[in-house]
């Protein structure tokens, strides 16, 4: 059987999307998902997403990492999915959808999607690093000479350390350069550096505000990923919680095709 797929990317983080509202694709098909994500023997992508019906929401988003396993929330993927839904319908000014970490809202202005993320109430601070969950678990640290770093080597060393071996964690390296905040990310499940990570950018913006001791109130942090710029807007409370978090950036169509489904 041949299935139509759609390739999307959000600041270089790329995804294969299927409209599975007819429930043709079995959600428990790890080997097939991993195969089509392979950049040599498949279509090639950082992950796969299924568009599903849901009786209480506009849609449900199912996300798989490139290793084939169903995974936690993907911010760049969420923006791509919203633009995909606008293409296949229904067309709305605001979408409300369900992902693995709960309810999300999104609005679209041309190709730019504003995606509402989950509130963050618990950030664990260490020695020049922070741990937090922004829909996926993240480790954030500030470095120097970011552009010279071997992200795969340094990221894997932390991701496969004793503390994170079993469940894994995404590793984000940050540096301020000429007044701009740059980020590079090693993603679990892909086990490589990706050009961008939406939940990682969200986590990094929060940690930057904590590091710089910004006052409570509304803030916007501009981030430069390897795949392009993203913005994170949020409200910081007096007790260092973060609410009304919005990840803002593109989710762009690349191409469509057909792939064999077993």
C-alpha positions in Angstrom: 0.0 0.0 0.0 1.2 3.5 -0.8 0.5 6.3 1.6 0.8 10.0 0.9 3.2 11.9 3.2 4.0 15.5 3.6 7.5 16.9 4.5 7.6 20.0 6.7 10.4 21.8 8.5 10.5 24.3 11.4 13.9 26.2 11.4 15.6 23.1 9.9 13.9 20.5 12.3 12.2 18.3 9.7 9.3 16.0 9.9 7.2 13.5 7.9 3.5 14.1 8.4 0.6 11.7 7.7 -3.1 12.5 7.8 -4.2 9.5 9.8 -7.7 10.6 10.6 -8.9 7.4 9.0 -6.7 5.3 11.3 -4.9 3.5 8.5 -1.5 3.7 10.2 -0.9 1.5 13.3 0.5 3.6 16.1 2.7 0.7 17.2 5.0 0.4 14.2 8.4 1.5 15.5 10.5 -0.2 12.9 8.6 1.3 9.9 8.8 4.8 11.4 12.6 4.5 12.0 13.1 3.2 8.4 11.3 6.1 6.8 13.2 8.6 9.0 16.5 7.2 7.8 18.3 9.7 5.5 20.0 7.0 3.4 17.3 4.3 3.1 14.1 6.2 3.8 12.6 9.7 3.2 14.8 11.3 5.9 13.5 13.3 8.9 14.1 14.1 12.6 10.6 12.6 13.4 7.2 11.5 12.2 3.8 12.9 13.1 0.3 11.6 12.8 -2.7 13.8 12.5 -5.6 12.1 14.4 -9.2 13.0 15.1 -10.2 13.8 18.7 -13.8 14.3 19.9 -12.8 17.2 22.3 -10.2 19.0 20.2 -9.6 20.2 16.6 -7.1 17.3 16.3 -4.6 15.2 18.1 -0.9 15.2 17.3 1.1 12.0 17.7 4.9 12.4 17.6 7.7 9.8 17.0 11.4 10.4 17.2 13.7 9.3 14.4 14.4 6.1 16.4 10.8 5.1 15.8 9.5 5.4 19.3 6.5 7.5 20.3 8.0 10.4 22.2 7.3 13.6 24.2 6.2 17.0 22.9 8.0 18.6 19.9 7.6 22.3 19.7 8.9 22.7 16.1 6.7 19.7 15.1 3.7 21.3 16.7 4.0 24.4 14.6 4.5 22.3 11.5 1.4 20.3 12.3 -0.7 23.4 12.8 0.3 24.7 9.3 -0.4 21.2 7.9 -3.9 21.2 9.4 -4.6 24.6 7.9 -3.6 23.1 4.5 -5.8 20.0 4.7 -8.6 21.6 6.8 -10.3 22.8 8.7 -9.1 26.4 8.3 -9.4 28.3 11.6 -8.0 31.5 13.2 -7.1 29.5 16.3 -6.5 25.8 16.9 -6.9 23.9 20.0 -5.3 20.4 20.0 -4.1 17.6 22.1 -0.5 16.3 22.3 1.2 13.9 24.6 1.9 16.6 27.3 -1.7 17.9 27.2 -3.7 20.7 25.6 -2.1 23.3 23.3 -3.4 26.4 21.4 -2.0 27.9 18.3 -2.6 30.9 15.9 -1.2 31.5 12.5 0.0 34.7 10.8 1.0 33.8 7.2 3.5 31.0 7.8 4.4 32.1 11.3 2.8 29.9 14.0 2.5 31.0 17.7 2.2 27.8 19.7 1.2 27.9 23.4 3.4 25.6 25.5 2.8 24.2 29.0 3.5 26.3 32.1 6.8 25.7 33.8 6.8 25.7 37.6 9.9 23.6 38.5 13.4 24.5 37.3 16.3 22.7 38.9 19.5 24.9 39.1 23.0 23.4 39.2 26.5 24.6 38.6 26.1 26.6 35.3 23.3 24.3 34.2 19.5 23.9 34.7 17.1 21.1 34.3 13.4 21.6 33.4 10.6 20.1 31.4 8.9 22.2 28.6 7.0 19.3 27.2 10.2 17.3 26.9 13.1 17.1 29.4 16.0 19.5 28.9 19.4 20.2 30.3 20.6 23.7 29.6 24.2 25.0 30.0 26.1 28.1 28.9 29.4 27.7 27.1 32.0 29.7 25.2 33.0 29.2 21.5 29.7 27.5 20.8 30.4 27.5 17.0 33.5 25.3 17.5 32.0 22.7 19.8 31.5 19.0 18.8 27.9 18.9 19.9 27.4 15.2 19.3 30.3 14.3 21.5 29.6 16.7 24.3 25.9 16.2 24.2 26.1 12.4 24.2 28.4 12.5 27.2 25.7 14.1 29.2 22.8 12.3 27.7 24.4 8.9 28.4 25.7 9.8 31.8 24.5 7.8 34.8 21.9 10.4 35.7 20.2 10.4 32.4 21.0 7.0 30.8 17.6 5.3 31.3 15.1 8.0 30.2 17.4 10.3 28.2 17.4 14.1 28.2 17.9 16.8 25.5 21.1 18.8 25.9 21.2 22.5 25.0 24.3 24.6 24.7 24.0 28.4 24.8 26.2 31.4 24.2 25.6 35.2 23.9 27.3 36.5 20.8 27.1 40.2 20.0 23.9 40.6 22.0 22.2 37.6 20.4 21.5 34.3 22.1 22.6 31.3 20.1 21.7 27.7 20.8 22.8 24.3 19.6 21.0 21.1 20.7 21.7 17.4 21.0 18.3 15.5 20.9 17.6 12.2 22.5 15.8 9.8 20.1 17.6 11.4 17.2 21.0 10.9 19.0 22.5 13.7 17.0 22.6 17.5 16.9 19.5 18.8 15.2 19.3 22.2 13.5 16.6 23.3 15.9 14.6 22.1 18.9 11.4 24.0 19.8 11.1 22.7 23.4 14.8 23.3 23.8 14.6 26.9 22.7 11.7 27.3 25.1 13.8 25.8 27.9 16.8 27.9 27.0 14.9 31.2 27.0 13.6 30.4 30.5 17.0 29.6 31.8 18.5 32.8 30.3 15.9 34.9 32.1 16.7 33.1 35.4 20.5 33.5 34.8 20.1 37.2 34.1 17.7 37.6 37.0 15.0 39.3 35.0 12.2 40.8 37.0 8.7 39.3 37.1 6.6 40.3 34.1 6.2 39.7 30.4 9.3 39.0 28.4 10.3 38.1 24.8 13.6 36.2 24.1 15.0 36.0 20.6 16.9 32.9 19.9 19.2 31.9 17.0 19.2 28.2 16.2 21.4 26.6 13.5 18.3 26.5 11.3 17.1 30.1 11.9 15.5 32.5 14.4 12.7 31.7 16.9 11.0 33.8 19.6 9.8 32.8 23.0 7.3 35.0 24.8 6.1 34.3 28.4 5.2 35.8 31.8 7.7 35.3 34.7 6.0 35.2 38.1 7.4 36.4 41.4 8.1 32.8 42.4 10.1 32.0 39.3 7.3 30.1 37.5 6.6 30.7 33.8 3.1 31.1 32.3 1.6 32.1 29.0 4.5 30.6 27.2 4.4 31.0 23.4 6.9 29.5 20.9 6.8 31.6 17.8 8.3 30.7 14.4 7.8 29.1 11.0 6.4 25.6 10.1 7.0 25.3 6.4 5.9 22.8 3.7 8.8 21.3 1.8 7.4 18.6 -0.5 4.9 15.7 -0.7 5.2 12.2 -2.0 4.1 8.5 -1.4 5.8 5.8 0.6 5.2 2.1 0.9 3.3 1.1 4.1 3.6 -2.6 5.2 
